[in-house]
Amino acid sequence: MIGSLFFLSKKWKVYNIEQNGTIVEMKIVKLPDYCGLTRGKYYMDVSYQGDFFTKRIPVGFCDTMKIGQSIKMKYIAGEESILFPDEKALGDLVAIAIIIVVAIVSIVYGIDSKRRTI
């Protein structure tokens, strides 16, 4: 449950970027040579006003984009995460909330069943 609370706080920041972030032009500074395998995890590095960000990219992304090219991203000053303009974070937030609720119910059930046996 404690781990879920940690992830909830991180995803809440990402959700805040989704809701309140502004779309800015960032410059791609690093791309993988190849990102065509479906099981791979690929990342790009972008820069904006002297700050650098690492963003996970979908399969095939590096076939359409090049180093030095500009890309639109959602951004809030001071945050370490960025989002693609159409990226959503609500699903992750809901999943973490469900895990927390299940953990709380399990703890309450465990305490209650222990009380009944004593």
C-alpha positions as CSV (number, residue, x, y, z in Angstrom):
1,M,0.0,0.0,0.0
2,I,2.9,2.4,0.8
3,G,4.3,1.8,-2.6
4,S,1.0,2.5,-4.2
5,L,0.9,5.9,-2.4
6,F,4.3,6.7,-3.8
7,F,3.1,5.9,-7.4
8,L,-0.1,7.8,-6.8
9,S,1.8,11.0,-6.0
10,K,4.0,10.6,-9.1
11,K,0.9,9.9,-11.3
12,W,-0.9,12.8,-9.7
13,K,1.8,15.1,-11.0
14,V,1.5,13.6,-14.5
15,Y,-2.3,14.1,-14.3
16,N,-1.7,17.7,-13.4
17,I,0.5,18.1,-16.5
18,E,-2.3,16.5,-18.6
19,Q,-4.9,18.9,-17.2
20,N,-2.9,22.2,-16.7
21,G,0.2,21.8,-18.9
22,T,0.9,24.1,-21.8
23,I,2.0,22.8,-25.2
24,V,5.5,23.9,-26.2
25,E,7.9,23.2,-28.9
26,M,10.8,21.0,-27.7
27,K,13.9,20.0,-29.7
28,I,14.8,16.3,-30.0
29,V,18.4,15.8,-29.0
30,K,18.6,12.0,-28.8
31,L,16.7,9.1,-30.4
32,P,17.5,5.4,-30.6
33,D,18.9,4.1,-33.9
34,Y,16.0,1.7,-34.2
35,C,12.7,1.4,-32.5
36,G,10.7,-1.1,-34.5
37,L,10.5,-4.1,-32.2
38,T,7.2,-4.3,-30.3
39,R,8.7,-5.7,-27.1
40,G,11.3,-3.0,-26.7
41,K,11.1,0.1,-24.6
42,Y,12.5,3.2,-26.4
43,Y,13.2,6.6,-25.1
44,M,14.1,10.0,-26.6
45,D,15.7,13.0,-25.0
46,V,14.3,16.5,-25.7
47,S,15.4,19.9,-24.6
48,Y,13.4,23.0,-23.7
49,Q,14.9,26.3,-22.4
50,G,18.1,24.6,-21.3
51,D,16.3,21.7,-19.5
52,F,16.5,18.1,-20.7
53,F,13.7,15.5,-20.5
54,T,13.6,11.8,-21.2
55,K,10.4,10.5,-22.7
56,R,9.3,7.0,-23.6
57,I,8.3,6.8,-27.2
58,P,6.1,4.3,-29.1
59,V,7.3,1.7,-31.5
60,G,8.2,3.2,-34.9
61,F,8.5,6.7,-33.5
62,C,12.2,7.1,-34.5
63,D,11.3,6.2,-38.1
64,T,9.3,9.4,-38.4
65,M,11.2,11.8,-36.3
66,K,14.9,12.9,-36.5
67,I,17.4,14.5,-34.1
68,G,17.2,18.3,-34.2
69,Q,13.5,18.2,-35.2
70,S,11.0,20.1,-33.0
71,I,8.1,18.3,-31.4
72,K,5.1,19.6,-29.4
73,M,4.9,18.4,-25.8
74,K,2.8,19.3,-22.7
75,Y,4.9,20.9,-20.1
76,I,4.7,22.6,-16.7
77,A,7.7,24.6,-15.5
78,G,9.5,22.8,-12.6
79,E,8.1,19.4,-13.3
80,E,10.4,16.6,-14.4
81,S,7.8,14.8,-16.6
82,I,6.4,15.8,-20.0
83,L,3.5,14.4,-22.0
84,F,2.6,14.1,-25.7
85,P,-0.3,16.5,-26.4
86,D,-2.8,13.6,-26.7
87,E,-1.4,11.5,-23.9
88,K,-3.8,10.6,-21.0
89,A,-2.8,9.8,-17.4
90,L,-6.3,9.2,-15.8
91,G,-6.3,5.5,-16.5
92,D,-3.1,5.0,-14.5
93,L,-4.4,7.1,-11.7
94,V,-7.6,5.1,-11.5
95,A,-5.7,1.8,-11.5
96,I,-3.5,2.9,-8.6
97,A,-6.5,4.1,-6.6
98,I,-8.2,0.7,-7.1
99,I,-5.0,-1.0,-5.7
100,I,-5.1,1.3,-2.7
101,V,-8.8,0.6,-2.0
102,V,-8.1,-3.2,-2.3
103,A,-5.2,-2.9,0.1
104,I,-7.3,-1.0,2.6
105,V,-10.2,-3.5,2.4
106,S,-7.7,-6.4,2.9
107,I,-6.1,-4.7,5.9
108,V,-9.6,-4.1,7.5
109,Y,-10.7,-7.6,6.7
110,G,-7.5,-9.1,8.2
111,I,-7.9,-7.0,11.4
112,D,-11.6,-7.9,11.7
113,S,-11.0,-11.6,11.2
114,K,-8.2,-11.6,13.8
115,R,-10.5,-9.9,16.3
116,R,-13.2,-12.5,15.8
117,T,-10.8,-15.4,16.5
118,I,-9.6,-13.9,19.8
